Amino acid sequence: MQVTETLNQGLKREFKIAIPASQLRSKVDGKLTELGEKLRIPGFRPGKVPMSLLKQRYEQSVMGEVLEESVQQGSQQLMTERSLRPAGQPKVELVGEFKPDADLEFSVAMEVIPEISPMDFTTVSLERVSVEVPESEVEESLKRIAKRQRASEPAADDHAAEKGDIAVIDFVGSVGGVEFEGGKAEGHHLEIGSGMFIPGFEDQLIGAKKGDKKTVKVTFPAEYGNAELAGKDAEFAVTVQEVRQLKDVPIDDELAKSLGLADLADLKKQARERIEREYGAVARARVKRKLLDVLADNHDFTLPEILVEAEFGAIWQQIEADMKADRLDEEDKGKSEDVLKKEYRDIAARRVKLGLLLSEVGRINNIQVPNEELSRALIQEAQRYPGQQQQVIEYYQRSPEALNQLRAPLYEEKVVDFILERAKIDERKVSPEKFAEEGEAELKGRRD
C-alpha cells in the first residue's frame, strides 16, 4: 500500500492511497479458491471446480467485496500508522473509475483532533455553596408527605364542593358541538384546585353538589399538546356523581411506619437528607458551570470545523422550531437572523471546545465508565417507558451509537469530578433564600 499526503493544513488532512493490482488479484484469487472448495456444482467434485468457471460466475461480486475490504483496511492502516485521530467520519472516495487489473486508488480526507494541553487543575480556585437547611423546611416537607397520604371520604349530600375537595365526575367534551377524542370519562376523581385540568375547569366546579349537572366552558391553551384542540373553545357536559373530602393525616410515628420507616425521627432524618441532596445537586451544577467557564477561558486551540458545524446545526434547528412556535427567549426576540446565528455559532464553538478538552483529560488519565454504572443508567432509561423496558434495553444493546450517547454524560461527570478533586474548593454556607437569590443572579444572561 502506497500512501501520499496531499493536504496538511491546520487540522485538515488528505491522503491518496494506492493498492497494487497484484495485491487485489491475489485477494480475489484467494477468495475464489475458498469459494470453490465450498461450492457444490453439478459435474464437479468439491474443490475441483475450474478457476475459469469460478471467475466467469463469481469474479465480479468477489472483486466488489475485495475492493470494499481493501478500502476499509487501507483507511484503518493509515489511521494506525500515522496515529491519526479523526474529528468526524473520514471522507473516502475512489480516485477515478476503477478498472479491472489496475491499481486501486482512493482518497481519505478528514479533520483531526487538535493537540490539547490541559492546564494545571491545581491552580483552579472555585467556591462551592451549601445550604443550611432550616427546621421549617423539613416541617414543610413533612406536611407535603402527609398531604400525599391523605384518604378521602364521602361528604354530605348537600356539601358544596370547595378547593381541596375531590369531585367524582362524568364528563363529555365537545368543540363546536362535536365530541373530540379523549374528552370523555366516567367516575373521574378530580381534586379541585390541583391544576390538573384545563385552566378554568376546576374553578367552575366550586359550589357543585352531588347530582348536579353543569356545563363547563373553557379555552384550550394555545400551546396545548393536541394541535387540533390548541386555542379552541370547548364545552364539557359534567355530572357530579359525588363530592369527597380529604382527611388530614397526622404527622406522627404511624405516618412514618406506613411509609416503611421506623418512626417520626427516621422520617424527619430522611426528609432532611433528601432536601440536602437536592440542594447539593444544584450546588454541584453551579460549581460545574463555573469550572467550565474557567476551562473555556484558559484553553485555546483550533476547533475542527466539522464538529462546530454539526453542533451549530443541531442548535439552529431548535432555534428555527422556536421561531415558528413563537418560543424564542425574550432576549433573542427582535434580533436579526445574522446576529442570532453569530451568537449561537459562538455557543456551538464553546461546547465543542469543552467537549474536546474533557474528552482529552479523560483519555490522558484513563477515565472509564464502569459497566455496572452504565447498566444502572440503562435500567433507569428503560424505566421511563413502562411496559417496554425489555425492548428499550435490547435497542441499546443492539446500537453501539445509542449506548455511547447514554455513556457520554456519565463520562463527562467523571471527568468533571476528576478535575474538581484537584482544584481548590472553598466552602460557604448560606440560607435557602440567599442560595436561590444567588442562583437567579448567576443564571441571568447565560446562554451556554
JOUR-V966052 format. One record per pair of residues at least 6 apart in sequence whose ideal C-beta (glycine too) atoms are under 8 Angstrom apart, sorted by the first residue. I is the first residue (numbers start at 1). J is the second residue. D is the distance in whole Angstrom. If there is no record, write none. Layout:
I_J_D + I_J_D
This chain:
1_17_6 + 1_18_7 + 1_19_5 + 1_23_8 + 1_74_6 + 1_77_7 + 2_17_7 + 2_18_4 + 2_19_8 + 2_20_8 + 3_15_6 + 3_16_8 + 3_17_5 + 3_78_6 + 3_81_8 + 3_82_8 + 4_15_7 + 4_16_5 + 4_17_8 + 4_18_8 + 5_13_7 + 5_14_7 + 5_15_5 + 6_14_5 + 6_15_6 + 6_16_5 + 6_107_7 + 7_13_6 + 7_14_4 + 7_109_7 + 10_302_6 + 11_87_7 + 11_111_5 + 11_112_5 + 11_113_8 + 11_114_6 + 11_302_6 + 11_304_5 + 11_305_8 + 12_109_7 + 12_110_8 + 12_111_6 + 13_84_7 + 13_109_7 + 13_110_6 + 13_111_7 + 13_112_6 + 14_107_6 + 14_108_7 + 14_109_4 + 14_110_8 + 15_78_6 + 15_107_7 + 15_108_5 + 15_109_8 + 16_95_6 + 16_105_6 + 16_106_8 + 16_107_5 + 17_74_5 + 17_75_8 + 17_78_6 + 17_105_7 + 17_106_6 + 17_107_7 + 17_108_6 + 18_103_5 + 18_104_7 + 18_105_5 + 19_70_5 + 19_74_6 + 19_103_6 + 19_104_4 + 19_105_8 + 20_103_6 + 21_101_5 + 21_102_6 + 21_103_5 + 21_104_8 + 23_70_8 + 24_63_8 + 24_66_6 + 24_67_7 + 24_70_7 + 24_103_8 + 24_104_6 + 25_101_7 + 27_66_5 + 27_69_8 + 27_70_7 + 28_59_7 + 28_62_5 + 28_63_6 + 28_66_5 + 29_51_8 + 31_62_5 + 31_65_7 + 31_66_7 + 32_51_7 + 32_54_5 + 32_55_7 + 32_58_6 + 32_59_7 + 32_62_6 + 33_51_8 + 35_54_6 + 35_58_6 + 35_62_7 + 36_47_6 + 36_49_4 + 36_51_7 + 36_54_5 + 37_46_7 + 37_47_5 + 38_46_8 + 39_46_8 + 39_49_6 + 39_54_8 + 40_46_7 + 41_49_5 + 41_53_8 + 44_50_8 + 44_53_8 + 63_100_7 + 67_98_7 + 67_104_6 + 70_104_6 + 71_92_6 + 71_104_8 + 71_106_6 + 74_106_7 + 75_90_6 + 75_92_6 + 75_108_5 + 78_84_7 + 78_108_6 + 79_85_8 + 79_86_7 + 84_110_7 + 84_112_6 + 85_112_6 + 85_113_4 + 86_110_4 + 86_111_7 + 86_112_6 + 86_113_7 + 87_110_7 + 87_111_4 + 87_112_6 + 87_113_5 + 87_304_4 + 87_306_6 + 87_307_5 + 88_110_7 + 88_111_7 + 88_304_7 + 88_306_4 + 88_307_6 + 88_310_7 + 90_108_5 + 90_109_7 + 90_110_4 + 91_107_8 + 91_108_7 + 91_109_4 + 91_110_7 + 92_106_6 + 92_107_7 + 92_108_5 + 92_109_8 + 93_106_6 + 93_107_5 + 93_109_8 + 94_104_8 + 94_105_7 + 94_106_5 + 95_105_4 + 95_106_6 + 95_107_6 + 96_105_7 + 98_104_6 + 111_304_4 + 111_305_6 + 111_306_5 + 111_307_8 + 112_304_7 + 113_304_7 + 113_356_7 + 113_360_8 + 114_301_5 + 114_302_5 + 114_303_7 + 114_304_7 + 114_356_7 + 115_301_7 + 116_299_7 + 116_301_6 + 116_356_6 + 116_357_6 + 116_360_4 + 118_299_7 + 118_357_7 + 118_360_6 + 118_361_5 + 118_364_7 + 119_295_8 + 119_298_5 + 119_299_7 + 121_419_5 + 121_422_4 + 121_423_6 + 122_422_5 + 122_423_7 + 122_424_7 + 124_291_7 + 124_294_6 + 124_419_7 + 124_422_8 + 124_423_4 + 124_424_7 + 125_423_7 + 125_424_5 + 125_426_7 + 126_287_6 + 126_290_5 + 126_291_6 + 126_294_7 + 126_420_8 + 126_423_6 + 126_424_7 + 126_425_5 + 126_426_7 + 127_287_8 + 127_290_8 + 127_425_7 + 127_426_5 + 127_427_8 + 127_428_6 + 128_283_6 + 128_284_8 + 128_286_8 + 128_287_5 + 128_425_5 + 128_426_7 + 128_427_6 + 128_428_7 + 129_283_5 + 129_286_7 + 129_427_8 + 129_428_5 + 129_429_8 + 129_430_6 + 129_435_6 + 129_438_7 + 130_279_7 + 130_280_7 + 130_283_6 + 130_427_6 + 130_428_7 + 130_429_5 + 130_430_8 + 131_276_7 + 131_279_4 + 131_283_7 + 131_429_7 + 131_430_6 + 131_431_7 + 131_432_6 + 131_435_5 + 132_429_5 + 132_430_7 + 132_431_6 + 133_272_6 + 133_275_5 + 133_276_6 + 133_279_7 + 133_432_7 + 134_431_7 + 134_432_7 + 137_275_6 + 137_432_6 + 138_268_6 + 138_271_5 + 138_272_5 + 138_275_7 + 141_271_4 + 141_274_7 + 141_275_6 + 142_251_5 + 142_267_7 + 142_268_7 + 142_271_6 + 143_251_7 + 145_251_8 + 145_255_7 + 145_259_8 + 145_267_7 + 145_271_7 + 146_248_7 + 146_249_5 + 146_250_7 + 146_251_5 + 146_255_6 + 147_249_8 + 149_249_5 + 149_255_6 + 149_258_7 + 149_259_8 + 150_246_4 + 150_247_6 + 150_248_6 + 150_249_5 + 151_246_7 + 151_247_6 + 151_249_8 + 152_166_5 + 152_189_8 + 152_244_4 + 152_245_6 + 152_246_5 + 152_247_7 + 153_244_6 + 153_245_6 + 153_247_6 + 154_242_6 + 154_243_8 + 154_244_6 + 154_245_8 + 155_165_7 + 155_210_8 + 155_242_8 + 155_243_5 + 155_244_6 + 155_245_5 + 157_209_7 + 157_210_5 + 157_211_8 + 158_209_6 + 159_165_8 + 159_209_7 + 159_210_8 + 159_243_6 + 159_245_7 + 160_206_8 + 160_207_5 + 160_208_7 + 160_209_6 + 160_243_8 + 161_167_5 + 161_192_6 + 161_205_6 + 161_206_6 + 161_207_6 + 161_208_5 + 161_209_7 + 161_240_8 + 161_243_5 + 162_192_7 + 162_206_7 + 163_192_5 + 163_193_4 + 163_206_7 + 164_191_7 + 164_192_7 + 164_193_6 + 164_245_8 + 164_246_6 + 165_191_7 + 165_192_5 + 165_243_6 + 165_244_7 + 165_245_6 + 165_246_7 + 166_189_5 + 166_190_7 + 166_191_5 + 166_192_7 + 166_243_7 + 166_244_4 + 166_245_8 + 166_246_7 + 167_189_8 + 167_190_5 + 167_192_6 + 167_205_5 + 167_208_6 + 167_240_6 + 167_242_8 + 167_243_6 + 167_244_8 + 168_187_6 + 168_188_7 + 168_189_6 + 168_190_8 + 168_240_7 + 168_241_4 + 168_242_4 + 168_243_7 + 168_244_6 + 169_185_8 + 169_187_8 + 169_188_5 + 169_190_6 + 169_205_7 + 169_238_5 + 169_239_7 + 169_240_6 + 169_241_6 + 170_185_7 + 170_186_5 + 170_187_7 + 170_188_7 + 170_238_7 + 170_239_4 + 170_241_6 + 171_183_8 + 171_184_7 + 171_185_6 + 171_188_7 + 171_216_8 + 171_236_5 + 171_237_7 + 171_238_5 + 171_239_7 + 172_179_6 + 172_183_7 + 172_184_5 + 172_236_7 + 172_237_5 + 173_179_7 + 173_180_6 + 173_183_3 + 173_184_7 + 173_234_6 + 173_235_7 + 173_236_5 + 174_180_7 + 174_183_7 + 174_234_7 + 174_235_6 + 174_236_8 + 174_237_8 + 175_229_7 + 175_232_5 + 175_233_7 + 175_234_5 + 175_235_8 + 180_228_7 + 180_229_6 + 180_234_8 + 182_226_8 + 183_234_7 + 183_236_7 + 187_241_6 + 189_244_8 + 190_196_7 + 190_197_6 + 190_202_7 + 190_205_7 + 191_246_8 + 192_202_5 + 192_203_8 + 192_205_6 + 192_206_6 + 193_202_6 + 194_202_7 + 195_202_7 + 196_202_8 + 198_218_5 + 198_219_8 + 198_220_6 + 198_221_7 + 198_234_8 + 199_218_7 + 199_221_7 + 200_216_8 + 200_217_8 + 200_218_5 + 200_219_7 + 201_216_6 + 201_218_5 + 201_236_7 + 204_214_7 + 204_216_5 + 204_217_8 + 205_214_7 + 205_216_7 + 205_238_7 + 205_240_7 + 208_214_6 + 208_240_5 + 208_243_7 + 209_240_7 + 209_243_7 + 210_240_6 + 210_241_7 + 210_242_5 + 210_243_6 + 211_239_8 + 211_240_7 + 212_239_8 + 212_240_5 + 213_237_7 + 213_238_7 + 213_239_5 + 213_240_8 + 214_238_5 + 214_240_7 + 215_235_6 + 215_236_7 + 215_237_6 + 215_238_7 + 216_235_7 + 216_236_4 + 216_238_5 + 217_233_7 + 217_234_7 + 217_235_5 + 217_236_8 + 218_233_8 + 218_234_6 + 218_236_7 + 219_231_7 + 219_232_7 + 219_233_5 + 219_234_7 + 220_226_8 + 220_229_5 + 220_230_6 + 220_231_6 + 220_232_5 + 220_233_8 + 220_234_6 + 221_230_7 + 221_231_7 + 222_230_6 + 222_231_5 + 223_230_7 + 223_325_8 + 224_230_4 + 224_231_7 + 249_255_6 + 251_264_7 + 252_264_6 + 253_263_5 + 253_264_5 + 255_264_7 + 255_267_7 + 256_262_7 + 256_263_5 + 256_264_5 + 256_266_6 + 256_267_4 + 257_263_7 + 259_267_7 + 261_267_5 + 261_270_7 + 279_432_8 + 279_435_7 + 282_435_8 + 282_439_7 + 283_435_8 + 286_439_7 + 286_442_6 + 287_420_7 + 287_425_7 + 288_416_6 + 289_442_8 + 289_446_8 + 291_416_7 + 291_419_6 + 291_420_7 + 291_423_7 + 292_354_6 + 292_448_8 + 295_354_6 + 295_357_6 + 295_358_8 + 295_419_8 + 296_350_6 + 296_353_6 + 296_354_6 + 299_353_7 + 299_357_6 + 301_353_7 + 301_356_8 + 303_349_6 + 303_352_5 + 303_353_6 + 303_356_7 + 304_352_7 + 307_352_5 + 307_355_8 + 307_356_8 + 308_345_7 + 308_348_5 + 308_349_5 + 308_352_5 + 311_348_4 + 311_349_8 + 311_351_6 + 311_352_5 + 312_344_6 + 312_345_5 + 312_348_4 + 315_344_5 + 315_347_7 + 315_348_6 + 316_341_7 + 316_344_6 + 319_328_7 + 319_332_8 + 319_340_7 + 319_344_6 + 321_327_8 + 322_328_5 + 331_445_8 + 332_340_6 + 335_343_8 + 343_447_7 + 347_447_6 + 347_448_6 + 350_448_6 + 351_448_7 + 358_412_6 + 358_415_5 + 358_416_7 + 359_415_8 + 361_367_7 + 361_415_5 + 361_418_7 + 361_419_7 + 362_411_6 + 362_414_7 + 362_415_5 + 362_418_8 + 365_418_6 + 367_411_7 + 367_414_5 + 367_415_6 + 367_418_6 + 368_414_8 + 369_407_5 + 369_410_5 + 369_411_5 + 369_414_7 + 373_410_6 + 374_403_7 + 374_406_7 + 374_407_6 + 374_410_7 + 377_406_6 + 377_407_8 + 377_410_6 + 378_393_6 + 378_396_6 + 378_403_8 + 378_406_6 + 379_393_8 + 381_392_6 + 381_396_7 + 381_406_6 + 382_388_8 + 382_389_4 + 382_390_8 + 382_392_4 + 382_393_5 + 383_389_6 + 384_392_8 + 385_391_8 + 385_392_5 + 395_402_7 + 396_402_5 + 396_403_5 + 396_406_6 + 397_403_7 + 430_438_7
